[in-house]
Amino acid sequence: METEVHCLKKDMLFINYESPDGQKNHNHLWNGGNGWGTIKLYDKKGDELALVDEVEATHIGCEYGEYGE
Protein backbone atom coordinates (compact mmCIF):
# COMPACT_ATOMS: atom_id res chain seq x y z
CA MET A 1 0.00 0.00 0.00
CA GLU A 2 1.21 3.50 -0.83
CA THR A 3 -0.53 6.51 0.69
CA GLU A 4 0.05 10.14 -0.22
CA VAL A 5 -1.96 12.73 1.73
CA HIS A 6 -1.81 16.53 1.69
CA CYS A 7 -3.22 19.07 4.13
CA LEU A 8 -2.93 22.83 3.82
CA LYS A 9 -2.11 24.54 7.10
CA LYS A 10 -4.05 27.64 6.03
CA ASP A 11 -7.24 25.53 6.03
CA MET A 12 -6.63 23.94 9.43
CA LEU A 13 -7.70 25.16 12.88
CA PHE A 14 -5.30 26.03 15.70
CA ILE A 15 -6.43 23.92 18.67
CA ASN A 16 -5.74 24.61 22.35
CA TYR A 17 -6.08 21.01 23.55
CA GLU A 18 -6.18 20.08 27.22
CA SER A 19 -6.42 16.39 28.17
CA PRO A 20 -9.21 15.17 30.49
CA ASP A 21 -6.79 15.00 33.43
CA GLY A 22 -6.05 18.72 33.06
CA GLN A 23 -2.60 18.46 31.45
CA LYS A 24 -1.66 20.43 28.37
CA ASN A 25 0.86 18.22 26.56
CA HIS A 26 0.29 19.43 23.00
CA ASN A 27 1.59 22.80 21.89
CA HIS A 28 0.99 24.43 18.52
CA LEU A 29 -1.59 21.80 17.56
CA TRP A 30 -3.23 22.18 14.15
CA ASN A 31 -6.26 20.06 13.23
CA GLY A 32 -8.64 19.73 10.33
CA GLY A 33 -10.62 17.48 8.03
CA ASN A 34 -9.42 19.08 4.84
CA GLY A 35 -6.90 16.51 3.65
CA TRP A 36 -6.88 14.89 0.23
CA GLY A 37 -4.77 12.32 -1.53
CA THR A 38 -4.51 8.88 -3.10
CA ILE A 39 -4.17 5.34 -1.83
CA LYS A 40 -2.56 2.77 -4.12
CA LEU A 41 -2.92 -0.95 -3.43
CA TYR A 42 -0.33 -3.33 -4.87
CA ASP A 43 0.01 -7.09 -5.23
CA LYS A 44 3.52 -8.52 -5.04
CA LYS A 45 4.24 -10.98 -7.84
CA GLY A 46 7.74 -12.33 -7.44
CA ASP A 47 10.06 -9.31 -7.20
CA GLU A 48 7.61 -6.97 -8.94
CA LEU A 49 4.61 -5.01 -7.73
CA ALA A 50 1.39 -4.89 -9.72
CA LEU A 51 -1.06 -2.04 -9.11
CA VAL A 52 -4.40 -3.52 -8.02
CA ASP A 53 -6.40 -0.35 -7.32
CA GLU A 54 -5.97 3.39 -6.86
CA VAL A 55 -8.42 5.23 -4.62
CA GLU A 56 -8.95 8.99 -4.41
CA ALA A 57 -9.49 10.06 -0.80
CA THR A 58 -10.95 13.37 0.39
CA HIS A 59 -11.97 14.94 3.72
CA ILE A 60 -9.07 13.20 5.46
CA GLY A 61 -8.48 14.09 9.10
CA CYS A 62 -5.11 15.79 9.59
CA GLU A 63 -3.29 16.75 12.76
CA TYR A 64 0.10 18.32 13.31
CA GLY A 65 1.65 19.55 16.53
CA GLU A 66 4.41 19.40 19.07
CA TYR A 67 4.25 17.17 22.11
CA GLY A 68 5.69 18.82 25.22
CA GLU A 69 6.43 17.59 28.72
Protein Blocks (a to p, Z undefined) as FASTA:
>chain_A
ZZdddddfklpccdddddfkopafbghiacdfkbccdddddddehjbccdfbdcddehia
cddddddZZ
